[in-house]
Amino acid sequence: MAITQFNSREWLNKLQYGKISESEKEVLRACIKATYKDEQLNELMQRHWDSMSQMEQAEGADLSLIQTKLLSFIAKDQSRSNRWLTNWKTNLMRIAAVLFIPLLLVSSFLLYTVFQQNQSGSGQVVMQEVIATPGSRVHFTLPDKTEVWLNSASKLEFPVAIGEQKKRIVKLSGQGYFKVASDKNRPFVVETGELNIQVLGTSFDVSNYANDLQFNATLEEGKIALLTPSGKEIAQLVPGQQASLNKSTHQFSIEKVNTRLITSWKDGQLIFDDTALPEVIQQLERWYNCEIELQEGVSTSEYSFKATIQDETLGEVLKMIELSTPLKTKQINRNVTIWAE
């Protein structure tokens, strides 16, 4: 059949919400098939496409469900074929280039699967990783309907079959915001390497970048329990509280905070409210994927900032800093220097 031109964003949105017609399905499938000539990849795409009409989630499904279905197909083939195992990352990214166009337009991310031995010895567990590349933020939904936002340079690892597990366990590095799908019979656990967070259904933020001195957990709704890696509970939080752990001194504290200032990043904003200069710089570096050098004397200054950053460029933010303080800035590509006259 002749392949006609189509609006990829419009048709993939139709696919996402189960509103695509049979004729549009066929044209989109043919376009995908014609674009990629790898025989094994085409077979996976065909199997996935044929299954879409049978999926219970097709009505109102989102991209994460399409993504999970593809990963299941890939996992089955990986377990049977060593040749496919060596090429799976390349093939998956080629699939992502077609199916995830709407998401790629707003976020930069990497997606791939890894295998782990099942602790019971019964076989392999397929794990999936989503990585927010530096300077980007990613929003997606896990198979159990839990919503996740990842901040710049962050990673979440979770089992593809998390929706079927008795205990939903994910691993986070960097910063993530979770809106956990409530299920009183299946706790949701976020492992960070410092402390673990266990919930049943709630909304909270966790920040644990490798180069940060502190681990922070901030609760917006519901209740969370903080556990040691061995499983011992050390505290519970109520909405509006933030728990902090100093990684060097191991000092632990809980305080009342304005959660909006901490979680605004997931909505595309940085909000500073008399925020100290070092913290401002740290957040700007991640937000804009740049390096900012504070010359001698500036890093220990008492400057603080009050501003909301949303669509501004790095250059515009630096100009704001110059207008509100005696500080001077210089930008060369992604490198910035700040000094005091």
PAZAPA-4460 file (N, C-alpha, C; in steps of 0.05 Angstrom, whole numbers, plus 32768, in hexadecimal, padded with zeros to 4 digits):
% residues 341
    n_x    n_y    n_z   ca_x   ca_y   ca_z    c_x    c_y    c_z   seq   type   mol
   8011   7FE8   8000   8000   8000   8000   8011   8019   8000     1      M     A
   8007   802E   7FF5   8017   8047   7FF4   8016   8054   8010     2      A     A
   802D   805F   8018   802F   806B   8032   802A   8088   8030     3      I     A
   8016   8092   803D   800F   80AF   803B   801D   80BE   8052     4      T     A
   801E   80D8   804F   802A   80E9   8064   8016   80EA   807B     5      Q     A
   8020   80ED   8094   800E   80EF   80AA   801B   8101   80C0     6      F     A
   800A   810C   80D1   8013   811D   80E7   801A   810B   80FE     7      N     A
   8034   8106   8103   803D   80F3   8117   8033   80F9   8133     8      S     A
   8034   8113   813A   802B   811B   8155   800D   8115   8159     9      R     A
   7FFD   811C   8144   7FE0   8119   8146   7FD9   80FB   8147    10      E     A
   7FE5   80EB   8136   7FDE   80CE   8134   7FE8   80BF   814C    11      W     A
   8000   80C6   8157   800A   80B8   816E   7FFA   80C0   8187    12      L     A
   7FEF   80D8   8187   7FDD   80DF   819D   7FC3   80CF   819B    13      N     A
   7FBA   80CB   8182   7FA2   80BA   817F   7FA7   809E   8188    14      K     A
   7FBF   8094   8181   7FC7   8079   818A   7FC8   8078   81A8    15      L     A
   7FD3   808C   81B5   7FD6   808D   81D2   7FBB   808A   81E0    16      Q     A
   7FA6   8097   81D5   7F8C   8098   81E2   7F78   8085   81D5    17      Y     A
   7F82   8073   81C4   7F70   805F   81B8   7F5C   806A   81A5    18      G     A
   7F62   8081   8198   7F4E   808D   8186   7F57   808B   8169    19      K     A
   7F6B   807C   8163   7F75   807A   8148   7F63   8066   8138    20      I     A
   7F5D   806D   811F   7F4B   805C   810F   7F5B   8044   8104    21      S     A
   7F4D   8030   80FA   7F5A   8019   80EF   7F6B   8020   80D6    22      E     A
   7F61   8032   80C5   7F70   803A   80AE   7F89   804A   80B6    23      S     A
   7F87   805B   80CA   7F9E   806A   80D3   7FB2   8057   80E0    24      E     A
   7FA9   8043   80EF   7FBA   802F   80FA   7FCB   8022   80E5    25      K     A
   7FBE   801A   80CF   7FCC   800B   80BA   7FE1   801D   80AC    26      E     A
   7FDA   8036   80A8   7FEE   8048   809B   8005   804D   80AE    27      V     A
   8000   8052   80C8   8016   8056   80DB   8027   803E   80DD    28      L     A
   801B   8026   80DE   802A   800D   80E0   803C   800A   80C7    29      R     A
   8031   8010   80AF   8040   800D   8097   8057   8021   8096    30      A     A
   8053   8039   80A1   8069   804D   80A1   8080   8043   80B3    31      C     A
   8078   8038   80CA   808D   802E   80DD   809C   8017   80CF    32      I     A
   808D   8006   80C3   809A   7FEF   80B6   80AC   7FF7   809F    33      K     A
   80A4   800B   8090   80B4   8014   8079   80CC   8023   8082    34      A     A
   80CB   802F   809A   80E1   803F   80A4   80F8   802E   80AE    35      T     A
   80F2   8017   80BA   8106   8007   80C6   8106   7FEB   80B9    36      Y     A
   811D   7FE4   80AD   811F   7FCC   809D   8128   7FB3   80AD    37      K     A
   8130   7FB7   80C6   813A   7FA0   80D6   8123   7F8C   80D9    38      D     A
   8127   7F73   80CF   8112   7F5F   80CE   8107   7F59   80EA    39      E     A
   8119   7F56   80FD   8111   7F4F   8118   8102   7F66   8126    40      Q     A
   810B   7F7E   8121   80FD   7F95   812C   80E1   7F98   8120    41      L     A
   80DF   7F93   8106   80C5   7F94   80F9   80B2   7F80   8105    42      N     A
   80BC   7F68   810B   80AC   7F53   8117   80A1   7F5C   8132    43      E     A
   80B3   7F68   8142   80AA   7F72   815D   8095   7F88   815A    44      L     A
   8099   7F9A   8147   8086   7FAF   8142   806B   7FA4   8139    45      M     A
   806C   7F90   8127   8053   7F84   811E   8044   7F77   8134    46      Q     A
   8053   7F67   8145   8046   7F5A   815B   803A   7F6E   816F    47      R     A
   8048   7F83   8174   803E   7F98   8186   8025   7FA5   817A    48      H     A
   8026   7FAB   8160   8010   7FB9   8154   7FF7   7FA7   8154    49      W     A
   7FFA   7F8E   814D   7FE4   7F7C   814C   7FD7   7F78   8167    50      D     A
   7FE7   7F7A   817C   7FDD   7F76   8197   7FCE   7F8E   81A2    51      S     A
   7FD2   7FA5   8196   7FC6   7FBE   81A2   7FA8   7FBC   81A4    52      M     A
   7F9A   7FB0   8190   7F7D   7FAF   8191   7F74   7F9C   81A7    53      S     A
   7F86   7F8A   81B1   7F7E   7F77   81C5   7F85   7F80   81E1    54      Q     A
   7F94   7F95   81E3   7F9D   7F9E   81FE   7F86   7FAB   820C    55      M     A
   7F81   7FA3   8225   7F6C   7FAF   8235   7F71   7FCC   823A    56      E     A
   7F8B   7FD4   823A   7F91   7FF0   8240   7F90   8002   8228    57      Q     A
   7F89   7FF7   8210   7F8A   8007   81F8   7F79   8020   81FA    58      A     A
   7F61   801E   8207   7F50   8035   820A   7F5B   8047   8220    59      E     A
   7F65   805E   8218   7F70   8071   822C   7F8C   806B   8234    60      G     A
   7F9A   8059   8225   7FB6   8052   822C   7FC8   806A   8228    61      A     A
   7FDF   806A   8236   7FF2   807F   8231   800B   8073   8226    62      D     A
   801F   8084   821F   8037   807A   8212   8046   8066   8223    63      L     A
   8044   8068   823E   8053   8055   824F   8049   8039   824B    64      S     A
   802F   8035   8246   8024   801A   8242   802E   800F   8228    65      L     A
   802E   8020   8213   8039   8017   81F9   8056   800F   81FD    66      I     A
   8065   8020   820B   8081   801B   8210   8085   8000   821F    67      Q     A
   8075   7FFB   8234   8078   7FE2   8243   8072   7FCA   8232    68      T     A
   805E   7FCC   8221   8057   7FB5   820F   806F   7FAF   81FD    69      K     A
   807B   7FC3   81F2   8092   7FBF   81E0   80A9   7FB2   81F0    70      L     A
   80AD   7FBB   8208   80C3   7FB0   8219   80BE   7F92   821E    71      L     A
   80A5   7F8B   8222   809E   7F6F   8227   80A5   7F5D   820F    72      S     A
   809F   7F67   81F7   80A5   7F58   81DF   80C4   7F55   81DD    73      F     A
   80D2   7F6C   81E2   80EF   7F6B   81DF   80FB   7F58   81F3    74      I     A
   80F1   7F59   820C   80FC   7F47   8221   80F9   7F2A   8219    75      A     A
   80E2   7F22   820D   80DF   7F06   8205   80F3   7EFE   81F0    76      K     A
   80F7   7F0F   81DD   810A   7F09   81C8   8127   7F09   81D2    77      D     A
   812D   7F1A   81E6   8147   7F1B   81F1   814F   7F01   81FF    78      Q     A
   813B   7EF5   820C   8141   7EDC   821B   8146   7EC5   8208    79      S     A
   813F   7EC8   81EE   8142   7EB2   81DB   8158   7EB6   81C7    80      R     A
   8162   7ECF   81C5   8174   7ED4   81B0   818C   7EE5   81B9    81      S     A
   81A4   7ED9   81B9   81BC   7EE7   81C1   81C2   7EFE   81AE    82      N     A
   81BC   7EF9   8194   81C2   7F0E   8180   81B0   7F27   8184    83      R     A
   8197   7F22   818B   8185   7F39   8191   818E   7F47   81AB    84      W     A
   8198   7F37   81BE   81A0   7F43   81D8   81B6   7F57   81D3    85      L     A
   81C8   7F53   81C0   81DE   7F65   81BB   81D5   7F7F   81AE    86      T     A
   81BD   7F7E   81A1   81B4   7F95   8191   819B   7FA2   819D    87      N     A
   8192   7F99   81B4   8178   7FA2   81BE   8177   7FC0   81C3    88      W     A
   818D   7FCB   81CD   818B   7FE8   81D4   8188   7FF9   81BA    89      K     A
   8196   7FF2   81A5   8193   8001   818C   8177   7FFE   8181    90      T     A
   816C   7FE6   8181   8151   7FE1   8176   813C   7FF0   8187    91      N     A
   813F   7FEF   81A1   812B   7FFC   81B2   812B   801A   81AD    92      L     A
   8142   8026   81AA   8143   8043   81A6   8137   804A   818B    93      M     A
   8139   8037   8177   812D   803C   815D   810E   803B   8160    94      R     A
   8104   8029   8170   80E7   8028   8175   80DF   8042   8183    95      I     A
   80EE   804A   8197   80E7   8062   81A6   80E6   807A   8194    96      A     A
   80F8   807C   8180   80F8   8092   816E   80DE   8096   815F    97      A     A
   80CF   8080   815B   80B6   8081   814C   809F   8085   815F    98      V     A
   809D   8074   8174   8085   8073   8185   8084   8089   819A    99      L     A
   809B   8094   81A2   809B   80A7   81B8   80A0   80C4   81AF   100      F     A
   8098   80CB   8197   809C   80E5   818C   8091   80FB   819E   101      I     A
   8077   80F9   81A7   806D   810E   81B8   807D   8113   81D1   102      P     A
   8087   80FE   81DE   8097   8101   81F6   80B2   810D   81F0   103      L     A
   80BE   8105   81DA   80D8   810F   81D2   80D7   812D   81CC   104      L     A
   80C0   8137   81C4   80BE   8153   81BE   80C0   8165   81D6   105      L     A
   80BB   815A   81EE   80BC   816B   8206   80D1   8162   821A   106      V     A
   80DC   814A   8217   80F0   8140   822A   8105   8131   821C   107      S     A
   811D   8130   8228   8133   8120   821E   8137   810A   8231   108      S     A
   8137   80F1   8227   813A   80DA   823A   8146   80C2   822C   109      F     A
   8150   80B0   823B   815A   8096   8231   814A   8080   823E   110      L     A
   8145   806B   822F   8134   8055   8239   8140   803B   8230   111      L     A
   8145   8029   8243   814F   800F   823B   8149   7FFB   8251   112      Y     A
   814C   7FE1   824B   8147   7FCC   825E   8160   7FBE   8266   113      T     A
   8160   7FB3   827E   8177   7FA3   8288   816B   7F8A   8295   114      V     A
   817B   7F76   8299   8171   7F5D   82A4   817E   7F59   82C0   115      F     A
   816E   7F4F   82D3   8177   7F48   82ED   816E   7F2C   82F4   116      Q     A
   817F   7F1E   8302   8176   7F03   830B   8161   7F05   8320   117      Q     A
   814C   7EF6   831D   8137   7EF5   8332   8143   7EE9   834B   118      N     A
   813F   7EF6   8362   814B   7EEC   837B   8142   7ED1   8383   119      Q     A
   812B   7EC9   8379   8120   7EAF   837F   812D   7E99   836E   120      S     A
   813D   7EA2   835A   814B   7E8F   8349   8139   7E84   8333   121      G     A
   8121   7E90   8330   810E   7E85   831C   8113   7E90   8300   122      S     A
   8125   7EA3   82FD   812B   7EAD   82E2   8133   7ECA   82E3   123      G     A
   812F   7ED7   82CC   8137   7EF3   82CA   8120   7F06   82CC   124      Q     A
   8126   7F1E   82D8   8112   7F33   82DA   811A   7F49   82C8   125      V     A
   8108   7F52   82B7   810E   7F67   82A4   810B   7F82   82B2   126      V     A
   8121   7F92   82B2   8120   7FAC   82BF   8121   7FC1   82A9   127      M     A
   8114   7FD7   82AE   8114   7FEE   829B   811F   8006   82A9   128      Q     A
   812F   8016   829B   813A   802F   82A5   8130   8046   8294   129      E     A
   8128   805B   82A1   8123   8075   8294   8136   8089   829F   130      V     A
   8144   8097   828D   8158   80AA   8295   8151   80C6   828A   131      I     A
   8150   80DA   829B   814D   80F6   8292   8169   8100   828E   132      A     A
   816F   8107   8275   818A   8110   826F   818E   812C   827A   133      T     A
   81A7   8134   827F   81AD   814F   828B   819E   8165   827C   134      P     A
   8191   8176   828B   8183   818D   8280   8166   8187   8278   135      G     A
   815D   816E   827D   8141   8167   8275   8132   815D   828D   136      S     A
   8117   815C   8289   8106   8150   829D   80F2   813D   828F   137      R     A
   80EC   8127   829C   80DC   8112   828F   80C4   810B   82A0   138      V     A
   80AD   8108   8294   8095   8100   82A2   808A   80E7   8294   139      H     A
   8085   80D2   82A3   807B   80B9   8298   806A   80AA   82AD   140      F     A
   805D   8095   82A4   804C   8085   82B6   8055   8068   82B7   141      T     A
   8058   805D   82CF   8061   8041   82D2   8049   802F   82CB   142      L     A
   804E   8015   82C6   8039   8003   82C0   8024   8000   82D6   143      P     A
   802B   8007   82EF   8017   8005   8305   8007   801F   8308   144      D     A
   800A   8032   82F4   7FFB   804B   82F4   8008   8061   8305   145      K     A
   801F   805B   8311   802D   8070   8321   803A   8084   830D   146      T     A
   8036   809E   8312   8042   80B2   8302   805D   80BA   830E   147      E     A
   8071   80BE   82FC   808C   80C5   8304   8096   80DD   82F4   148      V     A
   80A3   80EF   8302   80B1   8105   82F5   80CF   8102   82FC   149      W     A
   80E1   8103   82E9   80FD   8102   82EF   810A   811D   82E8   150      L     A
   811A   8127   82FA   8128   8140   82F5   8142   813B   82E5   151      N     A
   814F   8150   82DD   8167   814F   82CD   817C   813B   82D9   152      S     A
   8188   812B   82C8   819D   8118   82CF   8194   8105   82E5   153      A     A
   817C   80FA   82E2   8171   80E7   82F5   816A   80CD   82E7   154      S     A
   8167   80B8   82F7   8162   809D   82EB   814F   808E   82FD   155      K     A
   813C   8080   82F1   812A   806E   8300   812C   8052   82F3   156      L     A
   8130   803E   8304   8130   8022   82FA   8119   8014   8308   157      E     A
   810A   8004   82F8   80F2   7FF6   8302   80ED   7FDD   82F2   158      F     A
   80E0   7FC8   82FE   80D9   7FB0   82EF   80C3   7FB6   82DB   159      P     A
   80C6   7FAB   82C3   80B1   7FAE   82AF   8096   7FA3   82B9   160      V     A
   8098   7F8E   82CA   807F   7F82   82D5   8078   7F8D   82F0   161      A     A
   807F   7FA6   82F5   807A   7FB2   8310   805C   7FB2   8317   162      I     A
   804B   7FB3   8303   802E   7FB3   8308   8024   7F98   8312   163      G     A
   8035   7F83   8311   802C   7F69   8319   803A   7F5F   8333   164      E     A
   804D   7F70   833E   805D   7F67   8354   804F   7F6E   836F   165      Q     A
   8054   7F5D   8383   8048   7F61   839E   8053   7F7A   83AB   166      K     A
   806D   7F80   83A5   807A   7F98   83B0   8086   7FA7   8399   167      K     A
   807C   7FBF   8395   8085   7FCF   837E   809F   7FDE   8386   168      R     A
   80B6   7FD6   837C   80CF   7FE1   8384   80DD   7FEE   836C   169      I     A
   80E5   8008   836F   80F3   8016   835A   810D   8021   8366   170      V     A
   8120   8028   8355   813A   8032   835E   813E   804E   8351   171      K     A
   8144   8062   8361   8147   807D   8358   8163   8088   835E   172      L     A
   816E   8095   834A   8186   80A5   834E   8180   80C1   8343   173      S     A
   8187   80D6   8351   8180   80F1   8349   8167   80FA   8357   174      G     A
   8155   8108   8348   813D   8112   8355   8124   8109   8346   175      Q     A
   8110   8100   8355   80F8   80F7   8349   80E0   80FF   8359   176      G     A
   80C9   8104   834C   80B0   8109   8359   809D   80F3   8353   177      Y     A
   8090   80E8   8367   807F   80D0   8363   8062   80D6   836B   178      F     A
   804F   80CF   835A   8033   80CF   8362   802A   80B2   8360   179      K     A
   802C   80A4   8377   8029   8087   8378   800C   807F   8376   180      V     A
   8007   806B   8364   7FED   805F   8362   7FE7   804F   837B   181      A     A
   7FD1   8056   8388   7FCA   8049   83A1   7FC3   802B   839E   182      S     A
   7FCF   801B   83AE   7FCA   7FFE   83AF   7FD1   7FF4   83CB   183      D     A
   7FBE   7FF1   83DD   7FC3   7FEB   83F9   7FD0   7FCF   83FC   184      K     A
   7FCE   7FBE   83E8   7FDA   7FA3   83EB   7FF6   7FA1   83DF   185      N     A
   7FFF   7FB7   83D1   8019   7FB5   83C4   8028   7FCF   83C9   186      R     A
   8039   7FD0   83DE   8048   7FE8   83E4   805B   7FF0   83CD   187      P     A
   8060   800B   83CB   8071   8016   83B7   808A   8020   83C5   188      F     A
   80A2   8016   83BD   80BB   801D   83CA   80CE   802A   83B7   189      V     A
   80D9   8041   83BF   80EE   804E   83AF   8109   804A   83BD   190      V     A
   811B   803C   83B0   8136   8038   83BB   8148   804D   83B0   191      E     A
   8159   8059   83C2   816A   806F   83B9   8188   8069   83C0   192      T     A
   818D   8055   83D0   81A9   8050   83D8   81AF   805C   83F3   193      G     A
   81A0   8071   83FB   81A3   807E   8415   818D   8074   8427   194      E     A
   8175   807D   8421   815D   8074   842F   8148   806B   841B   195      L     A
   8137   8059   8423   8121   8050   8412   8107   805D   841B   196      N     A
   80F5   8062   8408   80DB   806D   840E   80C5   8059   8407   197      I     A
   80B3   8054   841B   809E   8040   8416   8083   804E   8419   198      Q     A
   8071   8049   8405   8057   8055   8405   8042   8042   83FA   199      V     A
   8029   8049   83FD   8013   803A   83F1   8007   804B   83DA   200      L     A
   8003   8064   83DF   7FF9   8076   83CA   7FFC   8093   83D4   201      G     A
   800D   80A3   83C6   8013   80BD   83D0   8023   80CD   83BC   202      T     A
   802A   80E6   83C1   803A   80F7   83AF   8051   8102   83BF   203      S     A
   8069   80FE   83B4   8081   8107   83C3   8098   810B   83B0   204      F     A
   80AC   811A   83B9   80C5   8120   83AA   80DD   8114   83B8   205      D     A
   80EF   8108   83A9   8107   80FD   83B4   811F   8108   83A5   206      V     A
   8133   8112   83B3   814B   811C   83A6   8164   8110   83B2   207      S     A
   8174   8102   83A2   818C   80F5   83AC   81A1   80F3   8396   208      N     A
   81A9   810A   838C   81BF   810A   8378   81D8   8101   8384   209      Y     A
   81E9   80F3   8375   8201   80E7   837F   8214   80FC   838A   210      A     A
   8215   8114   837E   8227   8129   8387   821B   813C   839B   211      N     A
   8203   8137   83A4   81F7   8148   83B9   81FF   813E   83D4   212      D     A
   8200   8151   83E7   8207   814A   8402   81F0   813F   8412   213      L     A
   81D7   8144   8408   81C0   813C   8417   81AC   812B   8406   214      Q     A
   819F   8119   8414   8187   810B   840A   816F   8119   8415   215      F     A
   815B   811F   8403   8143   812D   840C   812A   811E   8402   216      N     A
   8117   811B   8413   80FD   8110   840C   80E7   8123   8415   217      A     A
   80D6   812C   8403   80C2   8140   8409   80A6   8136   8403   218      T     A
   8094   8137   8416   8079   812C   8412   8065   8141   840D   219      L     A
   8055   813E   83F7   803F   8150   83F0   8024   8145   83F9   220      E     A
   801F   812C   83F3   8006   8120   83FB   800A   8104   8406   221      E     A
   7FF8   80FB   8418   7FF9   80E0   8422   800C   80DD   8439   222      G     A
   801A   80C6   8439   802D   80C0   844F   8043   80AE   8443   223      K     A
   805C   80B3   844C   8072   80A2   8444   8082   809A   845C   224      I     A
   808E   8082   845B   80A0   8078   846F   80BC   8077   8464   225      A     A
   80CF   8081   8474   80EB   8080   846C   80F8   8068   8479   226      L     A
   8106   8058   8469   8112   803F   8473   8130   803F   846D   227      L     A
   813F   8031   847E   815B   802C   8478   815C   8017   8462   228      T     A
   8173   8015   8454   8175   8000   843F   816F   7FE4   8449   229      P     A
   8172   7FDF   8464   816C   7FC5   846F   814E   7FC1   8475   230      S     A
   813F   7FD7   8472   8122   7FD5   8476   8118   7FE0   8491   231      G     A
   8129   7FEB   84A1   8120   7FF6   84BB   8114   8012   84B7   232      K     A
   80FC   8016   84C2   80EF   8030   84C0   80FB   8043   84D3   233      E     A
   8101   805C   84C9   810D   8070   84DB   80FB   8088   84DE   234      I     A
   80E8   808C   84CC   80D6   80A3   84CF   80BF   80A1   84BB   235      A     A
   80A9   80B0   84C2   8093   80B3   84AF   808E   80D0   84AB   236      Q     A
   8087   80D8   8493   8082   80F4   848D   8064   80F9   8488   237      L     A
   805B   8111   848F   8040   811A   8488   8043   8130   8474   238      V     A
   802E   8137   8465   8030   814B   8450   803C   8165   845A   239      P     A
   804E   8170   8449   805B   818A   8450   8076   8186   845E   240      G     A
   807E   816D   8463   8097   8168   8471   80AC   815F   845D   241      Q     A
   80C5   8166   8464   80DC   815C   8455   80F0   814F   8468   242      Q     A
   80F9   8137   8460   810E   8129   8470   8128   812D   8461   243      A     A
   813E   8132   8470   8158   8136   8464   816C   8125   8473   244      S     A
   817F   811A   8463   8195   810A   846E   81AF   8114   8463   245      L     A
   81C0   811D   8475   81DB   8126   846D   81EC   810D   8468   246      N     A
   81F5   8109   844F   8203   80F1   8448   821E   80EF   8455   247      K     A
   8229   8105   845D   8244   8105   846A   8242   8100   8488   248      S     A
   8231   810F   8496   822F   810D   84B3   8219   80F9   84BC   249      T     A
   8208   80F1   84A9   81F1   80DF   84AE   81DD   80EC   84C1   250      H     A
   81DD   8106   84C3   81CA   8114   84D3   81AF   8115   84C4   251      Q     A
   819A   810E   84D3   817F   810B   84C7   816D   8120   84D4   252      F     A
   815C   812D   84C3   814A   8142   84CE   8130   8142   84BE   253      S     A
   811B   814D   84CA   8101   8150   84BD   80F8   816D   84C3   254      I     A
   80EE   817B   84AE   80E5   8196   84B1   80CD   819C   84A0   255      E     A
   80BE   81B1   84A7   80A7   81BA   8497   80B2   81CB   8480   256      K     A
   80A8   81C6   8468   80B2   81D5   8451   809A   81DE   843F   257      V     A
   80A0   81F0   842D   808D   81F8   8418   8092   81E4   8400   258      N     A
   8082   81D0   83FE   8087   81BB   83EA   8087   81C6   83CE   259      T     A
   8079   81DB   83C8   8078   81E7   83AD   8093   81EF   83A4   260      R     A
   80A4   81FA   83B6   80BF   8202   83AE   80D0   81EA   83A6   261      L     A
   80CA   81D3   83B1   80DB   81BC   83AD   80D2   81AC   8394   262      I     A
   80B7   81AC   838F   80AD   819A   837A   80A6   81A9   8360   263      T     A
   80AA   81C3   8360   80A1   81D3   8348   80B0   81CA   832F   264      S     A
   80C7   81BE   8331   80D7   81B6   831A   80C7   81A3   8308   265      W     A
   80B6   8193   8314   80A7   817F   8303   8092   818D   82F2   266      K     A
   808B   81A6   82F8   8078   81B5   82E9   8086   81C9   82D6   267      D     A
   80A0   81C6   82D4   80B0   81D7   82C1   80B8   81F2   82CD   268      G     A
   80B9   81F4   82E8   80C1   820D   82F4   80D6   8209   830A   269      Q     A
   80E7   821D   830D   80F9   821E   8324   80F0   8236   8334   270      L     A
   80E9   8232   834D   80DF   8248   835E   80F4   824C   8374   271      I     A
   80FF   8264   8375   8111   826C   838B   8104   8280   839D   272      F     A
   8105   827C   83B7   80F9   828E   83CA   810E   8294   83E0   273      D     A
   811D   82A9   83DB   8134   82AF   83ED   8146   8297   83EF   274      D     A
   814C   828B   83D8   815D   8273   83D7   817A   827B   83D5   275      T     A
   818B   826E   83E5   81A7   8274   83E6   81B4   826F   83CB   276      A     A
   81C9   8280   83C5   81D6   827E   83AB   81E1   8263   83A4   277      L     A
   81EE   8254   83B6   81F9   823A   83AF   81E3   8226   83A6   278      P     A
   81CC   8227   83B3   81B6   8216   83AB   81AA   821E   8390   279      E     A
   81A8   8239   838C   819F   8243   8372   81B1   8239   835B   280      V     A
   81CB   823B   835F   81DE   8233   834B   81DC   8215   8346   281      I     A
   81D9   8205   835B   81D7   81E8   8357   81BF   81E1   8346   282      Q     A
   81A8   81EE   834B   8190   81E8   833C   8192   81F2   831F   283      Q     A
   819F   8209   831B   81A2   8213   8300   81B4   8201   82EF   284      L     A
   81C9   81F6   82FB   81DB   81E4   82ED   81CB   81CC   82E2   285      E     A
   81BA   81C1   82F2   81AB   81AA   82E9   8195   81B2   82D5   286      R     A
   8188   81C8   82DA   8172   81D1   82C9   817C   81D7   82AD   287      W     A
   8193   81E4   82AB   819D   81EC   8290   81B4   81DB   8286   288      Y     A
   81BB   81C6   8295   81D1   81B4   828D   81EA   81C5   8287   289      N     A
   81F3   81D4   829B   820A   81E5   8298   821C   81E3   82B0   290      C     A
   8233   81EF   82AF   8246   81F0   82C6   8249   820E   82CE   291      E     A
   8245   8214   82E7   8247   822F   82F1   825D   8230   8306   292      I     A
   8270   8241   8301   8287   8245   8314   8283   825F   8324   293      E     A
   8283   825C   833E   8282   8274   834F   829E   827B   8358   294      L     A
   82A7   8293   8351   82C2   829A   8358   82C4   829F   8376   295      Q     A
   82DD   82A1   837F   82E3   82A2   839C   82D3   82B9   83A9   296      E     A
   82C6   82B2   83C0   82B7   82C5   83CF   8299   82C5   83C8   297      G     A
   8292   82BD   83B0   8276   82BD   83A8   8267   82A6   83B4   298      V     A
   8274   828E   83B4   8266   8276   83BE   825F   8278   83DB   299      S     A
   826D   8288   83EB   8268   828B   8407   8258   82A5   840D   300      T     A
   824F   82B2   83F8   8240   82CB   83FC   8224   82C5   8407   301      S     A
   8217   82DA   8410   81FC   82D7   841B   81E6   82DF   8408   302      E     A
   81EC   82DF   83EE   81D8   82E6   83DA   81C2   82D0   83DA   303      Y     A
   81A9   82D9   83D7   8193   82C7   83D4   8181   82D2   83BE   304      S     A
   8170   82C0   83B3   8160   82C8   839B   8143   82C1   839F   305      F     A
   8132   82D2   8393   8115   82CD   8392   810B   82D0   8376   306      K     A
   8105   82BA   8369   80FD   82BB   834D   80EF   82A0   8345   307      A     A
   80E0   82A2   832F   80D4   828A   8323   80DF   8288   8306   308      T     A
   80EB   8271   8300   80F7   826D   82E6   80E7   8258   82D7   309      I     A
   80DF   825E   82BF   80CF   824A   82B0   80D9   8247   8293   310      Q     A
   80D6   825B   8283   80DE   825A   8267   80F7   826A   8261   311      D     A
   8103   8276   8275   811A   8287   8270   8132   8277   8267   312      E     A
   8143   8283   8256   815C   8276   824E   8170   827A   8265   313      T     A
   8186   826C   8263   819C   826F   8276   81A6   828C   8276   314      L     A
   81A9   8297   825E   81B3   82B3   825C   81A0   82C6   826A   315      G     A
   8186   82C2   8267   8173   82D4   8274   8174   82D1   8293   316      E     A
   8179   82B9   829D   817B   82B5   82BA   8194   82C3   82C4   317      V     A
   81AA   82C0   82B6   81C3   82CD   82BE   81BF   82EC   82BF   318      L     A
   81B0   82F6   82AC   81AB   8313   82AB   819B   831B   82C4   319      K     A
   8188   830A   82CC   8178   8310   82E4   8189   8311   82FC   320      M     A
   819D   82FF   82FE   81AF   82FF   8315   81BF   8318   8315   321      I     A
   81C9   8322   82FE   81D8   833B   82FD   81C7   8353   8305   322      E     A
   81AE   8353   82FE   819D   836A   8304   8195   836B   8321   323      L     A
   8194   8354   832E   818B   8353   834A   81A1   8352   835F   324      S     A
   81BA   8350   8355   81D1   834F   8368   81E9   835E   835B   325      T     A
   81FE   8363   836B   8216   836F   8360   8227   835B   8350   326      P     A
   821E   8342   834D   822D   832D   8340   822F   8331   8322   327      L     A
   8244   8327   8316   8248   8327   82F9   824A   830B   82EF   328      K     A
   8240   8306   82D6   8241   82EB   82CB   824D   82EC   82AF   329      T     A
   8258   82D5   82A7   8263   82D1   828C   825C   82B5   8283   330      K     A
   8250   82B2   826B   8249   8298   8261   8257   8292   8247   331      Q     A
   8265   827B   8246   8271   8271   822D   8266   8255   8229   332      I     A
   8255   8252   8215   8247   8239   8210   8238   8230   8229   333      N     A
   823E   8219   8235   8230   8210   824D   8240   8214   8266   334      R     A
   8255   8226   8265   8265   822C   827C   8260   8249   8285   335      N     A
   825B   824C   829F   8254   8266   82A9   8267   826D   82C1   336      V     A
   8270   8286   82C2   8280   8290   82D8   8271   82A6   82E5   337      T     A
   8270   82A6   8300   8263   82BC   830F   8277   82C7   8323   338      I     A
   8279   82E1   8324   828C   82EE   8336   8280   8308   8341   339      W     A
   828D   8312   8356   8285   832B   8362   8299   8341   835A   340      A     A
   828E   8358   8353   82A0   836E   834C   82AE   8379   8364   341      E     A
***
